């Protein structure tokens, strides 16, 4: 088992800046790529470095795996389109939908 000592502090800072400049879907996949580069312990290290959950990194890994099943030179985004960040149905419900379901009668 090989121990990964971590990146230099300056490189970690650049990674954080770049990570926060990306849209949500790209963040997941970037974190997954970095974790895979490191290998054993990479998920834990990148999760702590970037301040995200390990589950987010695993979701990025699943998305990368799905993208690899298509044409590797022209992968299809997991969200379904160039303009989408989340899959259809992902994210918070619209305010109107949340309020419609919360109507109660006061006695």
Long-range contacts (C-beta under 8 A, 24 or more apart in sequence): 1-40, 2-39, 2-40, 3-41, 4-38, 4-39, 4-40, 4-41, 4-42, 4-45, 6-45, 7-49, 12-49, 15-49, 15-50, 16-49, 16-50, 19-50, 23-85, 24-85, 24-86, 25-63, 25-77, 25-78, 25-79, 25-85, 25-86, 27-52, 27-56, 27-60, 28-56, 28-57, 28-59, 28-60, 28-63, 29-60, 29-63, 29-64, 30-60, 31-56, 31-57, 31-60, 32-57, 32-58, 32-60, 32-61, 32-63, 32-64, 33-60, 33-64, 35-61, 36-61
